[in-house]
Amino acid sequence: MRDCKPTLETAQLADRRELLDMLAAAFRTDTPTLPEFDALYPDVFIPTPEAMARHRIIRQNGRIVACVGHYPMELRLGAVSLPLFGIGQVSCQKEYRGQGFMTALLKDAIALMEASPTPLSWLGGRRDRYARFGWEVGGTAFRCKLNAKALAPAPKGYAIVSNSPEAISDDTWHLYASEPLRCIFAKEEWLRKLTRGKPQTVWTATQIPYSPPLAFAVTQQESENILEYGGERNALHALLATIAQTRGANGTVTLTCCPKVTPLSEFLWTHSEWVTPEFSNIRIHHLGKLLDAYAPFWRPCVPKGEGATLVMLRHGTPCETAVLGEGGEWIEMDELQMVRLLFGPWPPSFVLDLPERSRWLAHVLPLPFALPVSSHV
């Protein structure tokens, strides 16, 4: 049969099963044992028209052969509430690769996001694959590995309890909802995220059995990775020590934190066996709206009477200008350099040669950015 011209469409509810099968086939080319995608992401593939419409697909001869998903979310970073898009399910059937389908879908996703007021998008994956579309590695998060020995002696007097996500209490939900680093979800959506992939466990620490929890942590079965955590320092210390001990005689836990946002960053750093940076691929869609959202971080740090004018270039052409403070020094750079300037993890002097008048930028940048593991797509 003669090949028909490929079509780029928005996925419909009726496409759900076919799309899930296509994603599994595409990703199992490299990971043969990968689970079904509705088990990996039960919060993403809800059987509703709205959830499916977040996926743009390409059909060839009536079959879905490629996909890109764009998922709106809201990230809380201390005083900052940042709307952004997560990009995921970037995929193409093996026999259709090399025909430009992924390029078409990524450009399509970028156009959709730039038509919205959302200033930023995030995705995982290889930098060399996505930098040519404007995504650059950045972020100030770091991952800490803590072993049971380094956490000893743990504070005493805490009752440690583990439950399945289905048994989570409103008190634990409210503890999560008060954390300064989190994605903002309704309780039902957060609980749905906690059913992803391997069975997950919600741990809590209280001083008196059946009293409200003082700390919580979410782990995957038999994994050292802490997906979510929070609460009072001593209670969390006791909780992490208990979880580490359940991972064997030399048990460890690993978790991500974000300086300027995570109150326990110093505690985690000083108890760590090792610490490593954790980057994200970030794309700036609207520079002005991004800096407006982050104003609680940078505005108090700009010296009186000082400022800078940031100019972002795309393909060598200025596409947007934004002002910090009262303007002043004109700083022009391409979109990848702008991500590195704003989100580090390096100080501004690693990205450009700062004139003396603009060295105050070192007290403002990089801006904090980290996305909790349970919100990855």
Summary of the structure (lengths in Angstrom):
residues: 377
radius of gyration: 22.3
end to end distance: 36.4
largest distance: 72.8
contacts: 1195
relative contact order: 0.14
helix: 33%
strand: 32%
